[in-house]
């Protein structure tokens, strides 16, 4: 695989994750960091997650990361 392509996609995923985490914090949703940190303290942390948190963590967040990877690949195709 082309190293430049992987790098460009990686940059887009990184920026996408940063923006998504900022957005989650802004609207008071749990991030993966919050989830893992909470589970490390107590396994009952699952009960502190609401439906919005589950939708964010397991549907919307992965979709946004996939979208950022797709955009990174698209930009690579346009440039090279």
ABEGO torsion letter per residue (X at the ends): XBAAAAAAAAAAAAAAAAAAAAAAAAAGBBBAAAAAAAAAABAAAAAABBAAAAAAAAAAAAAAAAAAAAAAAAAAAAAX
